[in-house]
Amino acid sequence: MLMKLHRMLKNKKFSLVVSLPANDLELAAAAVKGGAQAVKVHMNVLHAASKNSFGSFEDNRSFLEKLISLAGEIPVGAVPGGADRFITPDEMRQLETMGLDFFSSYAEHLPPFMMESYALSKMVALHDTYAQILDAVAKSEIDVVEASIMPVSEYGKPLRYFDLLAYADIAAKTNKPVLVPTQKSILPEEVRHLYEAGCKAVMIGVNVMENISPEACLKAASAFREAVDAL
């Protein structure tokens, strides 16, 4: 059965996902108010863009429960870990029963057991070495490809045509829904270029927010949702 995120990306022309720069319910409420069609949070990682450190599953259990309740029908997903720490199989099952809709993880950090989940959409992020594995990605059980292909040295820089060619290459060769995170400082008016490249969603984060505040999150989400709706 398709989970909510996967179903949405397949059926809608284009979608807006908001990656929260901190695990904060006020930020989440602002994202939802601004028009987020899915919300992503983090666990067990130091986030490269926001510089925030996110705690364990146990640290975030109460927050996740409240966030899923707040979001209602809006899909909620989580990064379950990174290079140093990751959730366990038992914690994955707890997230399934809690009502989490999807997970997001770099392929090189992802334990194989996560791909056995019966209830979570599988959003797998590709790094800048993606080209060598696109044939395998196309044949895999991955539901959504997160095109996190920018090296850290490119974070915050303007979007360039070369980037669009890379996103288009991933979309064409995998034939899977491709989500583009705002590692680059993508502008709302540039959303149409992502759509024309064959992508299915943009995921905005701290790089396109003025600061880490509910007001900045609301402003960014609203601007990008308006651009999505204009397609």
N, C-alpha and C positions, 0 to 999 in steps of 0.2 A: 504494500500500500504506500502511495506517495504521501510523505509528510507535508505539512503546510508550506514550508519554505520551498521545497522542491516543486510542489504543485503550483505555487504562485509564480515561480520563475518560468515554468513551462507555459503557463496559460496567459500571463500578462505580457504586454508589450515590453515593459521595462519597469524595474522596481527600485525602491530606495531602502537600503539597510543602514542603520546607524550603529557604529561600534562605539560603545561608551568609553570615554577616556578614564573613567573611574567607576567603581561599583557603587553607585549612589542612586537612590530611588528618585531624588529630585531631578537628576540628569535624565533618568529613564522617562519620567513623566513629561519632561520637556521634549524629549525625542518623539514620544508618542503624540504629543500635542502638535508638534511641528510636521507630522505626517509620516513618520517612520512606518514602513510596512513590515519591518522585522528589526529586532534589536539583538546585538551581540555583546557579550561580556567576557571577562577573562578570569582564569584561575591558574595558579602555579607558575606564573611567568613574570618576568620583568619586561614591560612593554617598551619596544625600542622608540616609538614615536612620542608617547606621553611621558616616558621615564618613570611611570608608576609601577610599583611592585604589587602584584595581586596574590592574595593568600591561597590557602588550600581549599579543597572542597568543603571541609568542615567549617573553615573560617567563613565561607560564603553561603552555607546552606540556607540560613534564614533569609539572607538577601535574595537568593534565587527563588525561594518560595514566594516571597512578597512580589518580586519582579514578574514572575509568571502570572500571578493573580492580577497585578496591575495591568499587564499587557493584554489580558483577555484573549481575543482571537488572533492577536498579532504574534507571529512566531518569535520565540526567544531561543537564542543559541549561545554556546559558550566555547571558548578556547579552553580545552581541558588540561593543557600543560604545554611545556616546551622542552628544551634540550635537557634540563636538569631534573625536572619533576613532572609527573603525569598522574592522572587519576588511575585508580585500580579498576579491575573488572567489576568488583562489587559496587564501587562508586558510580560506574557507568550505569549499572542496573538501577541504582537509586535515582539517577538523573532521568532515566526513562520513565520510571513510575511517578516522578515529581511533575512531569509534564514538559520537560525541555524538548524542543522541537528539532534542533540540529546542533552538531558540533563543527568546529572549524579548527584545523591544525595543519601546520606545515607537514608535508609528506615525510620529511626526514626525521620528524619528531614523533610520528604517529605509530603507536603500538598496533600490531595486526589485529588484536582483539577488538579494537574500536570499530573495525570494518565489519564485525559480526553483529553489530547492534540491530535489533529488530524494529526499533522505534525511532531512531534518530536519523535525520537526513545527514548525509556524509559530505561535508564541504571540505575539500582538501586543497591546501594552498601550495602552489608551485613557486620555487625560488628562481633566481636568475639563471640557473642551469637547466631550465625546464625543457629546452628543445630536444634533448636526447631521450626523453621519456614520453613524448606526446602520443606515440603509437600505443604504448602500454596504457596510458591514461584513457584513451578512447575505448579500450576493451575492458576497463576496470569497472568495479562496483561504485566508483565515485559518482555521487549525485550532482554535485555542483563544483566547478573548478574556480577557486579563488586565485586570481592572477596577481599574486603578491610578488611580482618578478623584479621589482626595483631594488638594487643594492642600497644599503643605508646611506651611501654617499649621494644618492639621488633624492632622498626624502626632502619634501618641501619645495622642490624645484618645479618650474612650470611644465605643463604637459606639452609634449612635442609629437610631431607626426610619426616619428620612429616608434614611439610608445604605442600609438594607435595601430601601427602595422604589427607590432608584437601581439597585442591583444587580439587582433583579427586573425593572426596565425593560430593562436591557441583555440579560438572559437571554431575556426574552420577545420582544424585537424582533430579536435576531440569530439565535435558534434555534441557537446554537453553545455548546459547553461554556464556562462562565464560571468563571474562577479568581479568588478574592478574596485579594489580599495583605494582610497585617496592617499597613497604613499606620495604621489606627486600632488602639487597644489592645484588640483582640478577645480575649475570654475563651474558654477551652475550652468552657464551657457555652453559649456563644453560637453555636457551630458549627451547632447544629440550626436556628437562624434563617437562616443562610446557605443551608442545604439547603432549607428551606421557601420561600426566595425563588427557588429554581430554579437555584442555583449548583451546580457540580460539584466544587469543590475549594477548600481554603484553603491559602495559601502563607504560612507563618510565617517571620518574620525577627527582626531585632534588637529591634524594638519590643516583642515579647512575651517576650524573654529578659532575665534579670536582669543579664547582662553577656555579654561575648564570651569564653566559655570552653566547653570540651567539656562540663563539668558542667551549665552553664546550658542549652546546646543540647539535651543529653539530657533534662533535666527538662522543657523546653518541648515537645519533640517527643513525649515519652511522654504528657504530659497531653492534647495535641491528638489524638494517635492514639487514645487511649482514648475521647475524645469522638466521633471519626469512627466508630469501631467500634460505638459505642452507638446509632447512628442506625438 
